Amino acid sequence: MKNTLFAKSPFYGIAAGIALAACVAAQPALADGHGRSHGKLSVEKQTTVNASPETTWKMIGHFNHLDVWHPVVVMSAIKKGRHDKRGAVRVLTLADGAEVTEVLVKHSDKDKSYTYRITGGPLPVKNYESVVSVRSAPGGKATVVWSATFDAKDAPDDKAVETMTGVYDAGLGNLARHFN
């Protein structure tokens, strides 16, 4: 099944370009021969930027700021709760008009980290939980780590991994260009 959301967006080209690497790096456990696994899938990507952890966190640490640093998210709106409080619900509008709904699970300015779940939208994932964090790196720089576990939804595992890898690469690549 072709994922038409990303066929019309910059994610599709990014994901297609890294498909081989994504499949090798994130092989599903116990694949059943049809591209489906019987275990959780995961993706973890990171980039080191030429900015302090504090400066980097100011840009990405606000739960309602994904539209500030991710090139495909054109709008982020808090629909329920507060941006930094557990239970806050944000709706992301993508460049093609599709919407993704996410719920904040945990937010810590002290740890420079937040955890969220996707609860609705066209992405080929379910039971998705992700962590975005900022760590200190040598030379006064910051490393941004974006990771998730999930199950594939309406797509083979490798396509779900490929799509989420493309999402992460696009966002982290944009951060790297901004700070470097």
N, C-alpha and C positions, 0 to 999 in steps of 0.2 A: 504494500500500500504506500503510495507516494505521499509525503508530507507536504501538502500544498502551501502551508503557511511559510515554510522556509524556502520553497522553490521560488517564491516571489520576494524574498528578503535577502539582505546581505549574509544572513546566517547560512544560507544554502551553499554559497560559494565557499565560505570558510569551512563549513563542515565537510564538503566534498573534497576539499584540498587536504584535509587531515584524516580522512576516513581510514586509510591504511594504518596510520599510527594509532588512532583511537582503538581500532579493533585489536591490534597487537598489545597495546598497553592495558586494556581493560577487558580481557577475555572473561565472559560470563562463566560462573561456576556451574558445572553439571549441565551444560547445554544439551537440549533434547534432540538435536539434529534439525530443528526448524527455526533456529535462531532465538529460541526462548530458553531461559535458564530457570532453575528452581531455587535460586538464591538472589540476594540483593545485588544490584549493579551499583557501581560507584564511579565517580569522576572527581579528580582533584587536579587543579591547575594553580599555578602561582606565577607571579612576576615580581621582580625587585625594581623599585622606582627610586629616582633621585630626589627624594623628599623625606623628611623625618616621618616617623610613625604618627606623630601628632598631626602634622599637616595632612598626611594621607587620610587619617581617620576623619578629619574635618570634612573631607570631600566624600568619603564613602560610608561613613558610620551612621549617617542619618537614614533610617529605614525608608524614608520617603524621597531619597535622592538618587535612585537608580537612573532616572532620566537625566541626571546631571553628568554621569560618567559612562553610561552604556549607550553606544551609538544607535541601537535599534529601538530603544525605549524612548518614545517621544513624549510620554506623559506618565506621571505617577501621582496617584491621588489616594489619600487616606480616607477610607469609607467608614471606618469604625475605630474608635479608640484614639490613642496618641502614638506618634511615630516611634517612640522609644519604649513603649510599655507593652508587656506581654498581652497578646490578644488583638493588637492592632491589625487591621485588615487594609492592605493596599491593593489597588487595581492598577496594573501596568498596561498602558496602551502601546502597542508595537507599531512600527512604521507602516505595516499593511492594514492597520485598524483592528487587528485581533487584540483581545484582552486576556490577561493572565491575573488571577486572583491569588494573593499570598497572605499568610497569617504569620505574625511575629511570634516566635516561641520564646526567645530569650534575647536580651540586649544588654551589653555591658560596655560602658565607656571606659571603665578601668582596664578591662581585658582587651579592649578594642576588637570586639567580636559581636556578631549577632547570628541567630539561628532562625530560620523561617521554613514554612511549608507551603508548597503550591497546593491550592484547594480547587482550582478550576482553570480551564483554558485549553488551548489547542495543542500544547506540547505533548509529545508521545511518552509521558511519564505519569506514574501514580505512586502513592506512598512516598512522595519526594520530600526529603528534608535536607536542608543545605546550611552550611556555615560560611560566613564571610568574616575573615579576620586579618588583622594587620600585626606584623611582628617586626621587631628591630632587626636590621641587617647591618653588616659592617660598613664603616664609613659614614654613619649617620643616615643611612638609607632605610627604606621600609620594604618589607616583603608582604605582598597581599596574597592570601591563600583563599581560594574559593573551592569548596568541596561539597559533595552531596552523595546520598544513597537514595536509591529509587528502584521501582520496578518499571518495566516497559509497559506501555498502554497502546494498544492498537498498532503495534509496530514490532519488528524483531528487536531483540536486545541490542544488536550492533547498531541499528539505526537510532535507537533511543540514546545510546552512549555517544554516537557521532553527533547527534543534534545538541545534546547538552555540552559536549566538548566545544562545539562551535559557538554556543552561547557564551561560555566562559572565555574562550580565546578572544572573541570580539570585545567583551568588556575589559578584560585585563590588558589586551593590546591597546585599547584606547587610553587606559590609565598610563601605560608605559609611554605612549606618545605624548600625553599631556605633561607628565612630569620630567621626561627626559628630553 
